[in-house]
Amino acid sequence: MKIIKKIDTLSVAKIGGLICGGIYLLAGLVVNLAVFIFSIAVLHVYDFLGLGSSILATMLLAVIAGAVAFLVSAASAWLYNVAAGFVGGIIWTEEEWVKKETKDHSTIPPMHFNAPEKKEEPLERDIF
């Protein structure tokens, strides 16, 4: 059994900002490229100026979204640290997985834990 008593606020904020900004940038670039490709058939012209400005706008908004996610992640980690100071943090238990082999020597997903078996001691009872 382990307890998470404190989270490094800066590391959580960096990861949150990077993930959010990266996803926004990737999705925005895909959408901009799709709009550019499908608008060629309608307009019969290449609008490179519009494509360039939309990519720049997407990059700017990705940076802004990443900065906002950085701040929100930092605030969330700080609030967790404050709450964990009062109640003690999150507790989890780790156990090892066991892979079973089938007759054709392929492995199936782990189905049970390889935890040591607990032997129950007999209860002491008064026998009348």
MOCORFEN-V625602 format. One record per residue. N is the residue number from 1. RES is the residue in one small letter. SS is DSSP state (hx for helix, st for strand, lp for the rest). PHI is phi in degrees with one decimal (999 if undefined). Layout:
n=N res=RES ss=SS phi=PHI
n=N res=RES ss=SS phi=PHI
This chain:
n=1 res=m ss=lp phi=999
n=2 res=k ss=st phi=-126.5
n=3 res=i ss=st phi=-126.4
n=4 res=i ss=st phi=-91.3
n=5 res=k ss=lp phi=-91.7
n=6 res=k ss=lp phi=-149.6
n=7 res=i ss=lp phi=-117.0
n=8 res=d ss=lp phi=-71.4
n=9 res=t ss=hx phi=-61.8
n=10 res=l ss=hx phi=-66.2
n=11 res=s ss=hx phi=-66.9
n=12 res=v ss=hx phi=-65.1
n=13 res=a ss=hx phi=-65.0
n=14 res=k ss=hx phi=-63.4
n=15 res=i ss=hx phi=-65.5
n=16 res=g ss=hx phi=-61.5
n=17 res=g ss=hx phi=-65.4
n=18 res=l ss=hx phi=-67.0
n=19 res=i ss=hx phi=-65.1
n=20 res=c ss=hx phi=-65.5
n=21 res=g ss=hx phi=-64.3
n=22 res=g ss=hx phi=-66.1
n=23 res=i ss=hx phi=-65.0
n=24 res=y ss=hx phi=-63.4
n=25 res=l ss=hx phi=-64.5
n=26 res=l ss=hx phi=-62.8
n=27 res=a ss=hx phi=-64.7
n=28 res=g ss=hx phi=-64.9
n=29 res=l ss=hx phi=-67.4
n=30 res=v ss=hx phi=-63.9
n=31 res=v ss=hx phi=-65.5
n=32 res=n ss=hx phi=-61.8
n=33 res=l ss=hx phi=-66.3
n=34 res=a ss=hx phi=-64.2
n=35 res=v ss=hx phi=-63.4
n=36 res=f ss=hx phi=-64.4
n=37 res=i ss=hx phi=-66.6
n=38 res=f ss=hx phi=-76.4
n=39 res=s ss=hx phi=-81.5
n=40 res=i ss=hx phi=-62.8
n=41 res=a ss=hx phi=-65.6
n=42 res=v ss=hx phi=-84.7
n=43 res=l ss=hx phi=-89.8
n=44 res=h ss=lp phi=59.9
n=45 res=v ss=lp phi=-139.7
n=46 res=y ss=lp phi=-94.6
n=47 res=d ss=lp phi=-103.0
n=48 res=f ss=hx phi=-69.5
n=49 res=l ss=hx phi=-66.5
n=50 res=g ss=hx phi=-65.9
n=51 res=l ss=hx phi=-65.7
n=52 res=g ss=hx phi=-63.2
n=53 res=s ss=hx phi=-69.6
n=54 res=s ss=hx phi=-70.8
n=55 res=i ss=hx phi=-68.6
n=56 res=l ss=hx phi=-63.4
n=57 res=a ss=hx phi=-65.1
n=58 res=t ss=hx phi=-63.9
n=59 res=m ss=hx phi=-64.3
n=60 res=l ss=hx phi=-64.2
n=61 res=l ss=hx phi=-68.3
n=62 res=a ss=hx phi=-65.6
n=63 res=v ss=hx phi=-66.1
n=64 res=i ss=hx phi=-65.1
n=65 res=a ss=hx phi=-63.1
n=66 res=g ss=hx phi=-65.0
n=67 res=a ss=hx phi=-66.6
n=68 res=v ss=hx phi=-65.4
n=69 res=a ss=hx phi=-65.3
n=70 res=f ss=hx phi=-58.9
n=71 res=l ss=hx phi=-66.7
n=72 res=v ss=hx phi=-66.9
n=73 res=s ss=hx phi=-65.8
n=74 res=a ss=hx phi=-64.5
n=75 res=a ss=hx phi=-64.9
n=76 res=s ss=hx phi=-64.7
n=77 res=a ss=hx phi=-65.2
n=78 res=w ss=hx phi=-64.6
n=79 res=l ss=hx phi=-63.3
n=80 res=y ss=hx phi=-61.8
n=81 res=n ss=hx phi=-62.1
n=82 res=v ss=hx phi=-66.6
n=83 res=a ss=hx phi=-66.3
n=84 res=a ss=hx phi=-66.1
n=85 res=g ss=hx phi=-66.5
n=86 res=f ss=hx phi=-85.0
n=87 res=v ss=hx phi=-107.9
n=88 res=g ss=lp phi=104.0
n=89 res=g ss=lp phi=98.1
n=90 res=i ss=st phi=-93.8
n=91 res=i ss=st phi=-109.9
n=92 res=w ss=st phi=-139.3
n=93 res=t ss=lp phi=-119.1
n=94 res=e ss=lp phi=-112.3
n=95 res=e ss=lp phi=-140.4
n=96 res=e ss=lp phi=-85.3
n=97 res=w ss=st phi=-91.0
n=98 res=v ss=lp phi=-120.5
n=99 res=k ss=lp phi=-97.8
n=100 res=k ss=st phi=-97.7
n=101 res=e ss=st phi=-100.8
n=102 res=t ss=lp phi=-91.7
n=103 res=k ss=lp phi=-64.4
n=104 res=d ss=lp phi=-90.2
n=105 res=h ss=lp phi=63.7
n=106 res=s ss=lp phi=-94.6
n=107 res=t ss=st phi=-100.9
n=108 res=i ss=st phi=-106.3
n=109 res=p ss=lp phi=-59.4
n=110 res=p ss=lp phi=-58.4
n=111 res=m ss=lp phi=-112.9
n=112 res=h ss=lp phi=-149.9
n=113 res=f ss=st phi=-95.1
n=114 res=n ss=lp phi=-97.8
n=115 res=a ss=lp phi=-93.3
n=116 res=p ss=lp phi=-62.8
n=117 res=e ss=lp phi=-74.9
n=118 res=k ss=lp phi=-94.1
n=119 res=k ss=lp phi=-91.4
n=120 res=e ss=lp phi=-82.3
n=121 res=e ss=lp phi=-86.0
n=122 res=p ss=lp phi=-64.1
n=123 res=l ss=lp phi=-74.7
n=124 res=e ss=lp phi=-84.8
n=125 res=r ss=lp phi=-125.5
n=126 res=d ss=lp phi=-81.7
n=127 res=i ss=lp phi=-101.8
n=128 res=f ss=lp phi=-100.0
